[in-house]
Amino acid sequence: MTWLIVITLLIALILLGQPLFVIIGSLTAGCYYFISEEPVSIVIGDIFYAANKEILLAIPLFVLAGQIMTKGSISTRLIKIMTTATAAIPAGLAMASVLSCAIFAAISGSSPVTLIAIGSILYPALREAGYDKKLSIGMLSVGGTLGIIVPPSIPMIIFAIMASVSVVDLFKAGIGPSILLIGLLSIYAFIRAPKTARGTFNLKEFLHALKDGVFALMMPVVILGGIYTGFFTATESAAIAVLYALLVELFIHREMKLKNFPVVFVETAELLGTLFLILILAVSLNKFMTFEDIPQTLVDSMSAMISSKVTFLLVINLLLLIVGCIMDIMSAILVLAPILTPMAIHYGIDPIHFGIIMIVNLEIGYITPPIGINLFVASGIFKENLSTVIKSIVPLIFVLLIGLLLISFIPSISLFTVG
């Protein structure tokens, strides 16, 4: 009966269109009040417990670094290096679009930020080079989604918190899948690009671009190199990313002024305000579920229905693809990671590998109708209606699905860097 009350409360809040932090907060309080022997006031203690996690500091710092780079010139310098380096390759500009997205994503850790920063610059260049509208929109929109699989990634940090795994191992595990997806997208670009989409390599121009953008190019090397060598933690790397971006934009590139920073800080705070409240409430709900052995109960129920690891992976991939279509990635990870990770472990799937599977699925959801976030971001940037954006992206979704199957059933793609 008590569970029925909690479920009724959840359905009512969803039907009333309440924001996610209200739904998770009310659900958590309801679970403690109606089901647990612990008092509701324990939620307050859980909030302080969640807020005390050091890795949480990495999220606002990476978002701030991304905002600084978006307002500055790091993105344009990265693009110049990539476009001059790939000029002589057939479909080189399309490949440069994907590579630029990947490198910028490795710094900002955000998919929408990557799409805005790179897409707004390279879309006109692709069209001018003879690429048709749909291919240009599709390559940039899908390339922008690499922001959540290329480490360091904010969704990876959140998964690490909710599933209690090492965020550094998760960052390492993202390298192989990132390379695979970049390769698949580049092959697609090569096949689809117009025959005229090929320039000439100009060594002088490339060296000039490299000299002009060397500090931008070194940023992911410094951040990821420090993490992977153990020189500093993921949280420390986020602080270094902010400091590096500030030094480069203010004193080296000198294309950003101190007067611009209030706007940067306000936009960062707006992005983070609701996310942090949701995150710390979700940690409290996670503690309740663990205390009540809910994940183990679900594991036992799943075991009775699904006997093989292969079947489990197929079912979970289908579930996560559906979830990705209707739910944003942060919400999905907060709600599902604590429930699904124990199930994956039961079937012999490494939790780090499962984290990558989950994030790639939800990455595809970023560009999948009806509410894929990057669909709306792309529509705004490219000034095209939503139906045009969807038609442009659908073929590339199948490319990403091929990558998802390979990542799901070949664990070494993710785990060869971990250990």
C-alpha positions, 0 to 999 in steps of 0.5 A: 500500500505504501509503495502505491502511495509513492508511485501515485505521488510520482505519477501526479507530479509528472502529470502536473509538469513539475520540474525534475528537482521537485519530482526527485525531491518529493519522491525521496521525501515520500520514500523516507516518510512512507516506507523507510524507518528513517525520518524524512529529516535524513534527506537534509543530512544526505544533501550535505553528504552529497555536496561534500563530494570533491568530484562535484566541484569538477562539474561547475569548473568544466562548465566555466572553462567551456563558457570561457572558451566559447566567448574567446577564440580557442574554438576558432583556432582549433578549427583553423588547425583542423581545416588546414590539416585535412584540406587535401583529404576528400571530405576533409572539411567534414572530417575537420568538423568532427575532429574539431568537435571532438577536441573542443568537447575534450576541453568543454565536456559539454555537447550543446556548448561544442555544437554552438562553438563549432557549428556556428563557425563551420556550417557556413564553411561547409556550405561554401565548400559545396556540401549539401545542407543536410550533410552539413547539418548532420555532421555538425549536429552529430559531431557535437554529441561527442561532447558527452563521450570524449573525456573529460565529460560532465555526464561521465562525472555524474555517472561515476558519482551515482554508480560509485566508480572511478571517474578517472577510469571512466575518462580512460575508457572513453578514449577507445569509443571516441576514436571509433565513433570519430572514425565511423563518422569520418568514413560516412563523410568520405562516402557522402561528400561531393567529389569537389569537396577537396582542397590542397594542403598548404604547409605554410598555412598549416604551420601558421595555423599551428603556431596561432593555435598551439596553446588551444591545441595543448589544452586537452593535452595538459588536462587529459595528460595530467589526469591519465598520468595521475599528476592531478585528479579530475577535480584538479584538472577542471580547475587547471582547465579554467586557469589555463583558459583564463591565461590563454584568452586574457594574456596570450590571445588577448581576445577576451576582456575582464568586462566579459566575465560577469556574463560568463559567470552568470551563464555558468550559474544558470546552467548549474543552478537546477542541475546541482539541486537535482544531483544532490537529491538524487544521491539521497534517493540512491542511498534510500534504494541501497538501504532498502535493497531495491537494486538487488531485488530488481537484479533477482527479478531480471535474472528470472526473466533474462538468463544470458548476458547478450540478451541483457545487453540487447534489452538494456540498449533498447531501453536506454535508446528509448529513454534517451529519446524522451529524457535528458542525459543528466536526468537519465543517469541520475535515475537509472545508473544506480538501478542498472549498474548492479544489474550489469555487474550481475551479468558479468559486465564491468561497471566502467564498460557499462558506464560507457554503454549507457553514455553512448546510448544517451548520446544518441538520444541527444539527436533523436526525436522527439526531445533530443536536446541537440536537435533544438540547438542545431535548429537554432544555430543553423536557422532551419526548422526541426523537420529539416534537422531531423531528416539530416541526422537520421542517416547518421543515427544508424552510423552511431548505432553501429558504433554502439553495437561494437562498443557493447559487445567488444568490451576491449574497445572501452577497457584496453586503456583501463587497468 
